[in-house]
Amino acid sequence: MSRFDLSLYLVTDEVRRPGLEDDVIAAVRGGVSLVQLRDKTAPHAVVADFARRLKARLDPLRVPLLLNDRVEVARMIGAAGVHIGTRDMTPAEARQMLGPNAIIGVSVSEAAHLTRFDAKDVDYIGVGPVHPTRTKPDHAAPIGYSGLAQLCAASELPAVAIGGLTCSDAVGVRKAGAAGMAVVSAILSDGDAEDAARRLRRAWDDTAILAAE
């Protein structure tokens, strides 16, 4: 059995947003299988404090916590791993810092990105954006399902799709070969994180048979 499950992957918004911690836990109750803490602007100390609290609540639920980019913070708080971009620390450097058991993911939006790291240093790739998304204004050009399928096929690593995904994308994402869907707004902007996660989880699980047809 894999030590992590990409099927419903929650990426957070800013840690200083009121209610975020409770929303993440509610989303896990609804079916989220992995959480990435992403905040590009807050100081390390603020992120570390929030991450410690969140990890303490996620650990009993057996849901891994990854940090976006902040490898030092991940090591300091004992997070399960990190997700890094193509312009950040290399996966090999992150692996050296975090050890062999850490979960390390890398963002990929084009085939050339797959040549920038050794697959032995990486556990999964985050592929996208599939659609335009407001949660990351500087994102690369959307790749659609066809681009997602090409990148999934080009890598031996499991892939999680990201970028403006909703319940209606479950079949297309699964048919493209991804192991799961990564979402931000579809859960955290819904108003009821648990219900939103439950609907996404149901959509993903229900499309297993449809995607195989």
C-alpha positions in Angstrom: 0.0 0.0 0.0 1.2 3.5 -0.9 2.2 5.7 2.1 0.2 8.5 0.6 -3.1 8.9 -1.4 -3.3 11.6 -4.1 -7.0 11.1 -4.9 -8.4 14.2 -3.1 -5.5 16.6 -2.4 -6.3 19.9 -0.6 -4.0 22.9 -1.1 -4.7 25.6 1.4 -4.9 29.4 1.0 -3.2 31.8 3.4 -2.7 30.6 6.9 -3.9 33.9 8.5 -7.4 33.4 7.0 -9.8 33.0 9.9 -11.2 29.5 10.2 -8.7 27.9 7.9 -7.5 25.2 10.4 -11.1 24.1 11.1 -11.9 24.1 7.4 -9.0 21.8 6.6 -10.1 19.4 9.3 -13.7 19.5 8.1 -12.5 18.8 4.5 -10.6 15.8 5.8 -13.8 14.5 7.4 -15.4 14.9 4.0 -12.7 12.8 2.2 -9.5 14.8 1.7 -6.6 12.4 1.6 -3.6 14.7 1.6 -3.1 18.4 2.6 -0.5 20.9 1.3 0.0 24.1 3.3 0.6 26.8 0.8 1.2 30.4 1.8 3.7 32.4 -0.3 3.7 35.6 1.9 3.5 34.8 5.6 6.8 34.8 7.6 8.3 31.4 8.3 7.5 31.7 12.0 3.8 32.2 11.3 3.7 29.3 8.9 5.6 27.1 11.3 3.2 27.8 14.2 0.2 27.1 12.0 1.7 24.0 10.6 2.5 22.6 14.0 -1.1 23.0 15.1 -2.5 21.6 11.9 -0.2 18.6 11.9 -1.2 17.8 15.5 -4.8 17.5 14.3 -4.0 15.7 11.1 -1.7 13.0 12.5 -4.5 11.2 14.4 -6.5 11.2 11.2 -3.5 9.7 9.3 -3.5 12.4 6.7 -0.1 13.7 5.7 0.8 17.4 5.8 3.1 18.7 3.1 4.5 22.3 3.0 4.8 24.2 -0.2 8.4 25.2 -0.8 9.4 25.8 2.8 11.7 22.8 3.2 13.4 24.2 6.4 10.0 24.7 8.1 8.9 21.2 7.0 12.1 19.7 8.6 11.6 21.8 11.7 8.1 20.7 12.4 8.4 17.1 11.2 6.0 17.5 8.3 5.4 14.5 6.0 7.1 16.3 3.1 7.1 19.2 0.7 5.8 20.3 -2.7 8.3 22.4 -4.7 8.1 24.3 -7.9 10.3 24.2 -10.9 12.2 27.4 -9.8 12.7 26.4 -6.1 15.1 24.1 -4.3 15.9 21.0 -6.3 14.2 17.7 -5.3 17.7 16.2 -4.7 18.4 19.0 -2.2 15.1 18.6 -0.5 15.6 14.9 -0.3 19.0 15.4 1.3 17.5 17.7 3.9 14.3 15.7 4.7 15.5 12.1 4.3 14.4 9.0 2.4 10.9 8.8 3.9 9.7 12.3 3.1 7.1 12.8 0.5 8.4 15.1 -2.2 6.2 16.5 -5.0 7.2 18.7 -7.9 5.1 21.0 -10.1 5.1 20.2 -13.8 3.4 22.2 -16.5 5.4 21.1 -19.6 7.5 18.2 -20.7 10.8 20.1 -20.3 10.1 20.2 -16.5 10.4 16.4 -16.3 14.1 16.6 -17.4 15.0 18.9 -14.5 15.0 16.3 -11.8 15.8 12.6 -11.2 12.6 10.6 -10.6 14.3 8.7 -7.7 14.2 12.0 -5.7 10.5 12.6 -6.3 7.3 10.8 -5.2 4.7 12.4 -7.3 4.2 15.3 -9.8 1.6 18.0 -9.6 0.5 18.7 -13.2 -1.3 21.7 -14.4 -2.9 24.1 -14.5 -5.6 22.1 -16.3 -7.9 25.2 -16.3 -7.3 28.9 -15.5 -7.4 29.5 -11.8 -7.6 32.7 -9.6 -5.7 31.1 -6.7 -2.4 31.4 -8.5 -2.4 34.5 -10.7 1.1 33.8 -12.1 0.3 30.3 -13.3 1.5 28.8 -16.6 -0.9 28.5 -19.6 -3.7 26.0 -19.0 -2.9 22.6 -20.5 -6.4 21.1 -20.6 -7.1 17.3 -20.4 -4.9 16.6 -23.4 -1.9 18.3 -21.9 -2.5 16.5 -18.7 -2.7 13.2 -20.4 0.6 13.8 -22.3 2.4 14.7 -19.1 1.0 11.8 -17.1 2.1 9.4 -19.9 5.5 10.9 -20.1 6.4 10.3 -16.4 6.7 7.1 -14.4 5.6 9.0 -11.3 2.0 9.3 -10.1 0.4 12.6 -11.0 -2.1 14.8 -9.3 -4.0 17.3 -11.5 -4.4 20.9 -10.4 -5.9 24.1 -11.7 -9.5 25.2 -11.5 -10.9 21.7 -10.9 -14.4 20.9 -9.8 -16.6 17.8 -9.5 -17.3 18.0 -13.2 -13.6 17.4 -14.0 -13.3 14.0 -12.2 -13.9 11.8 -15.3 -11.6 13.9 -17.5 -8.8 13.9 -15.0 -9.0 10.2 -14.3 -9.2 9.4 -18.0 -6.1 11.5 -18.5 -4.2 9.1 -16.2 -3.9 11.2 -13.1 -4.0 9.6 -9.6 -6.1 12.4 -8.1 -7.4 16.0 -8.1 -5.8 18.9 -6.2 -8.1 21.7 -5.3 -8.2 25.0 -3.4 -11.3 27.0 -4.1 -13.6 24.0 -4.8 -13.4 23.2 -1.1 -12.2 26.4 0.7 -14.4 28.9 -1.1 -17.6 26.8 -0.9 -18.7 27.8 2.6 -19.0 24.2 3.8 -15.7 22.5 3.5 -16.8 19.1 4.6 -19.8 19.0 2.2 -17.6 20.3 -0.7 -15.0 17.6 0.0 -17.6 14.9 0.3 -19.0 15.9 -3.1 -15.6 15.9 -4.7 -14.8 12.6 -3.1 -18.0 11.0 -4.4 -17.4 12.4 -7.9 -13.9 11.0 -8.0 -14.9 7.6 -6.6 -17.9 7.3 -8.8 -15.9 7.9 -12.0 -13.6 5.0 -11.5 -15.8 2.7 -13.6 -16.8 5.5 -16.1 -13.2 6.3 -16.8 -12.4 2.7 -17.6 -15.0 2.5 -20.3 
